Amino acid sequence: MTILLEVVGPVFGVMALGALAVKLKVLDDGGVKGLVLFVFNFAIPVLLFRSLSQTTLPPDIQWAFLLSYFGGAVAVFVAGFVLGRRVFKRSLADQAIFGMGACFSNTVLIGIPILFTAYGPEATVPTLLIIAFHGPILMSLTAGLIQAGKGSEVTVVGQTKSVALELFQNPIILGILLGLLMNLAGWTIPGPIDRVAELLGSAAVPTALFALGASLAAYPITGDVPPALFLSSLKLLVHPILVWILAVPVFGLDGIWVPVAVTMAAMPSGINVYLFGARYSAAPGVAARTVFLTNVFSLITLSTVLYLFQ
């Protein structure tokens, strides 16, 4: 109960206020879009840049940590993909969205607030490691399968260039890369600039949560319930269990790496799942409902995971 009240409760409370603001028409579509742009283009990138530039990096990258997390992610991607094909008889593009919905965690808008609050500064490096590889691996895999399903409409080379450009233009990825560069070069942020960065970064978490709640309230919650429920189960239950199995019995990880990996795996599906589905006209209804349901049910699953790692 303490975990629920001190960590998870405030996070979902701010999200609920964002949703309420939309429902009461205090915030319109333009306001929601402005909040999301502020979060993704300024607040979160600055928070990650400043955190990573001032964090003591480990001497070696924990490859076992990354293999544990993304091994579990790819496994549930395949499970969602097969589910879309064998059970729901969907097209290849739809199957890719099923896979993405089963494994693509909300690493930024919920992941950062939960992990930084629950585990403190020690969680910074493992959290940022997951974020750095998360988009390039899972978004590229999904986009490639969608384009394969569309046949010759878009060439493989053209799609590869498009995905690469999208990733390197992503302010969050740029914030991580610049923070890492500052850290490795031994540079420090000048005092006045650091103060500006601190103010922007302090606004990142509450604004991100408010914007996420407002976004979920604004998105259409349409589509079949059964596939969304199956994908929600894969995301919130199977994904963290697989990551724990890989991290502890298989690779023998310990310390902060284990709770960060498992907790990140227990995060709800990220909004990018719906954005990909809508952008490519691939199961957008199922994607929207999966994002919504995982956010609702993750209140229970995240509380359980945090309690186990208390």
C-alpha positions in Angstrom: 0.0 0.0 0.0 2.9 2.4 0.7 4.3 1.8 -2.8 0.9 2.5 -4.3 0.5 5.7 -2.3 4.0 7.1 -2.6 5.1 6.1 -6.2 2.3 4.8 -8.4 -0.6 6.8 -7.0 0.8 10.3 -7.7 1.9 9.3 -11.2 -1.5 8.0 -12.2 -3.1 10.9 -10.3 -1.4 13.5 -12.5 -2.4 11.4 -15.6 -6.0 11.4 -14.4 -6.0 15.2 -14.0 -4.8 15.5 -17.6 -7.6 13.3 -18.8 -10.1 15.2 -16.7 -8.9 18.5 -18.2 -9.8 17.2 -21.7 -13.1 15.7 -20.6 -14.2 19.0 -19.0 -13.0 20.8 -22.1 -10.5 22.9 -20.0 -7.9 21.7 -22.5 -8.6 21.4 -26.2 -6.8 19.5 -28.9 -4.4 22.4 -29.6 -3.5 22.6 -25.9 -2.8 18.8 -25.8 -0.6 19.0 -28.9 1.3 21.9 -27.4 1.9 20.0 -24.2 3.1 16.9 -26.0 5.5 19.0 -28.2 6.9 20.7 -25.1 7.5 17.4 -23.4 9.1 15.6 -26.3 11.0 18.5 -27.8 12.2 20.4 -24.7 11.5 19.1 -21.2 12.4 15.4 -21.5 15.5 15.8 -23.8 16.9 18.5 -21.4 16.2 16.2 -18.4 18.0 13.3 -20.0 20.9 15.5 -21.3 21.5 17.0 -17.8 21.1 13.6 -16.0 23.4 11.7 -18.3 26.0 14.5 -18.4 26.3 14.4 -14.6 26.0 10.7 -14.0 28.9 8.4 -13.1 29.0 5.9 -16.0 29.9 2.3 -15.4 33.2 1.1 -16.8 31.5 -1.3 -19.2 28.1 -1.5 -20.8 26.0 -4.3 -19.1 25.3 -6.3 -22.3 23.6 -9.0 -20.2 21.2 -6.3 -19.0 20.3 -5.2 -22.6 20.1 -8.8 -23.8 17.7 -9.6 -20.9 15.4 -6.7 -21.6 15.4 -6.8 -25.4 15.4 -10.6 -25.5 12.2 -10.5 -23.6 10.8 -7.7 -25.8 11.5 -9.6 -29.0 10.0 -12.8 -27.6 6.7 -11.1 -26.8 6.8 -9.2 -30.1 6.9 -12.6 -31.8 4.1 -13.9 -29.6 1.9 -10.9 -30.5 2.9 -11.2 -34.2 1.9 -14.9 -34.2 -1.3 -14.1 -32.3 -2.3 -11.7 -35.0 -1.6 -14.2 -37.7 -2.9 -17.5 -36.2 -5.8 -16.4 -34.0 -7.1 -13.2 -35.5 -6.1 -13.8 -39.2 -4.7 -10.3 -39.7 -2.5 -8.9 -42.5 1.3 -8.7 -42.1 1.1 -5.0 -41.3 -1.5 -5.6 -38.6 0.6 -8.4 -37.2 3.5 -6.0 -36.8 1.3 -3.7 -34.8 0.2 -6.6 -32.7 3.8 -7.4 -32.0 4.7 -3.8 -31.2 1.7 -3.5 -28.8 2.9 -6.5 -26.9 6.5 -5.2 -26.3 6.8 -1.5 -26.8 7.0 0.1 -23.3 6.2 3.6 -22.4 9.8 4.3 -21.5 9.6 8.1 -21.3 6.3 9.5 -20.1 5.7 6.8 -17.4 9.0 4.9 -17.3 11.2 7.9 -16.3 8.8 9.2 -13.5 8.3 5.7 -12.1 11.9 4.5 -12.2 13.5 7.7 -11.1 11.0 8.1 -8.2 11.2 4.5 -7.1 14.9 3.7 -7.4 16.5 7.1 -7.3 19.6 8.4 -9.2 21.1 4.9 -9.3 18.5 4.0 -11.9 19.6 6.7 -14.4 22.2 4.8 -16.4 20.2 1.5 -16.9 17.0 3.5 -17.7 18.8 5.6 -20.3 20.5 2.5 -21.8 17.0 1.0 -22.4 15.7 4.3 -23.9 18.7 4.6 -26.2 18.2 1.2 -27.8 14.4 0.9 -27.4 13.3 3.0 -30.4 16.0 2.0 -32.9 15.4 -1.8 -32.3 11.6 -2.0 -31.9 10.5 0.8 -34.2 12.8 -0.4 -37.0 11.5 -4.0 -36.6 7.9 -2.9 -36.7 8.4 -0.5 -39.6 10.3 -3.1 -41.7 7.5 -5.7 -41.3 4.8 -3.1 -42.1 6.6 -2.1 -45.3 7.1 -5.8 -46.2 3.4 -6.2 -45.8 2.7 -3.3 -48.2 4.8 -5.0 -50.9 6.4 -2.7 -53.4 4.8 0.6 -52.3 7.9 1.6 -50.4 11.4 0.3 -51.1 13.4 -1.3 -48.3 16.2 1.3 -48.8 13.7 4.1 -48.7 12.1 2.8 -45.5 15.5 2.3 -43.9 16.5 5.9 -44.6 13.1 7.2 -43.3 13.4 5.3 -40.0 17.0 6.3 -39.5 16.2 10.0 -40.2 13.3 9.8 -37.9 15.4 8.4 -35.1 18.3 10.9 -35.5 15.8 13.8 -35.6 14.3 12.6 -32.4 15.0 15.2 -29.6 15.1 12.5 -26.9 17.7 10.5 -28.8 19.7 13.7 -29.3 19.5 14.6 -25.7 20.9 11.2 -24.7 23.7 11.4 -27.2 24.7 15.0 -26.2 24.6 14.1 -22.5 26.8 11.1 -23.2 29.2 13.2 -25.2 29.5 15.8 -22.4 30.1 13.0 -19.8 32.8 11.2 -21.8 34.6 14.5 -22.7 34.6 15.5 -19.0 32.8 18.8 -19.7 30.5 20.4 -17.2 27.5 22.6 -18.0 28.1 26.3 -17.2 26.3 27.5 -14.1 23.6 29.7 -15.7 22.9 27.2 -18.5 22.7 24.4 -15.9 20.2 26.3 -13.9 18.0 26.8 -17.0 18.4 23.0 -17.8 17.5 22.2 -14.2 14.3 24.3 -14.4 13.2 22.7 -17.7 14.1 19.3 -16.4 12.1 19.7 -13.2 9.0 20.5 -15.3 9.5 17.3 -17.5 8.0 14.6 -15.3 4.7 16.3 -14.1 4.1 17.8 -17.6 4.8 14.5 -19.3 2.3 12.7 -17.1 -0.4 15.4 -17.5 0.1 15.3 -21.3 -0.1 11.5 -21.4 -3.4 11.5 -19.5 -4.7 14.3 -21.8 -3.6 12.3 -24.9 -5.2 9.1 -23.8 -8.5 10.9 -23.2 -8.3 12.5 -26.7 -7.5 9.3 -28.6 -10.3 7.2 -30.1 -10.8 4.0 -28.1 -12.0 1.8 -30.9 -11.4 -1.7 -32.2 -12.0 -5.3 -31.0 -11.6 -5.9 -27.3 -10.3 -9.6 -27.5 -7.0 -8.8 -29.3 -6.4 -5.8 -27.1 -6.9 -7.9 -24.0 -4.5 -10.6 -25.3 -1.8 -8.0 -26.1 -2.3 -6.3 -22.7 -1.6 -9.6 -21.0 1.5 -10.2 -23.1 2.7 -6.7 -22.3 2.0 -6.4 -18.6 2.5 -10.1 -17.5 4.5 -12.1 -19.9 7.1 -9.4 -20.8 8.3 -8.7 -17.3 8.3 -12.4 -16.3 10.5 -13.2 -19.4 12.9 -10.3 -18.6 13.3 -11.5 -15.0 14.0 -15.1 -16.2 16.6 -13.9 -18.6 18.1 -11.4 -16.2 18.4 -13.6 -13.1 18.5 -17.3 -13.8 20.0 -17.0 -17.2 22.5 -14.1 -17.1 22.9 -13.9 -13.3 22.4 -10.1 -13.1 22.0 -8.4 -9.7 21.8 -4.9 -8.2 19.8 -2.1 -9.7 19.9 -3.7 -13.2 17.3 -6.3 -12.3 14.5 -4.0 -10.9 15.0 -1.4 -13.7 14.8 -4.1 -16.4 11.7 -5.8 -15.0 9.9 -2.6 -14.0 10.5 -1.1 -17.5 9.1 -4.3 -19.0 6.0 -3.9 -16.8 5.3 -0.4 -18.2 2.1 0.0 -20.4 2.3 0.1 -24.1 3.7 3.4 -25.4 1.6 5.9 -27.5 3.9 5.2 -30.4 2.0 1.9 -30.9 -1.1 3.9 -31.7 0.8 6.5 -33.7 2.3 3.7 -35.9 -1.0 2.0 -36.3 -2.7 5.2 -37.4 0.2 6.3 -39.6 0.3 3.1 -41.6 -3.4 2.2 -41.3 -2.5 -1.0 -39.6 -4.9 -2.1 -36.8 -5.2 1.4 -35.4 -8.3 0.5 -33.4 -6.6 -2.4 -31.7 -3.5 -0.3 -31.1 -5.5 2.5 -29.4 -7.4 0.1 -27.2 -4.2 -1.7 -26.2 -2.5 1.5 -25.2 -5.6 2.5 -23.1 -6.1 -0.9 -21.4 -2.4 -1.4 -20.6 -2.3 2.1 -19.0 -5.4 1.2 -16.9 -4.2 -2.3 -15.8 -0.6 -1.2 -15.2 -1.8 0.6 -12.1 -2.0 -2.9 -10.6 0.9 -4.6 -12.3 3.4 -1.8 -11.6 2.3 -1.6 -8.0 3.0 -5.4 -7.7 6.4 -5.2 -9.3 7.5 -2.2 -7.2 6.3 -4.0 -4.1 8.3 -7.1 -5.0 11.5 -5.0 -5.5 10.9 -2.7 -2.5 
